[in-house]
């Protein structure tokens, strides 16, 4: 099983747009990263996002590029300060590849919990619009398969 953790792409400042829609640079960045992900044969059963505009738009760009079986769904447990155990428990029950589009510090804490068993032991440096691909082995351990950040494609 693969789990893809995506930090939303760059958004406009709240003073400019209270809904914090993606900036033009953010849209361009996530398009490039999604194209890379497609070249890595990324597919998923479903994309889950936090419900915030920037996460939804990031998920939409990915879904326009990468094959997704069941589409996009808003869900709880992906907000910036949500506890990572919420999704760690859900992921444990899944058998299909999924994409989670969310925010820091939640995604970093979730990655650390899965990889190191401790949400407080930093494991990954996320970047807006970046994708971390984790792979679960037959014993149930998670490892980093690959990661792509927008600045790597510039």
Secondary structure as UniProt FT lines:
FT   STRAND          2..7
FT   TURN            14..16
FT   TURN            18..19
FT   HELIX           24..39
FT   TURN            40..41
FT   STRAND          46..49
FT   HELIX           53..65
FT   STRAND          72..74
FT   TURN            80..81
FT   HELIX           85..92
FT   STRAND          98..102
FT   TURN            104..105
FT   HELIX           106..116
FT   TURN            119..120
FT   TURN            128..129
FT   STRAND          131..136
FT   TURN            138..139
FT   STRAND          142..148
FT   HELIX           150..153
//
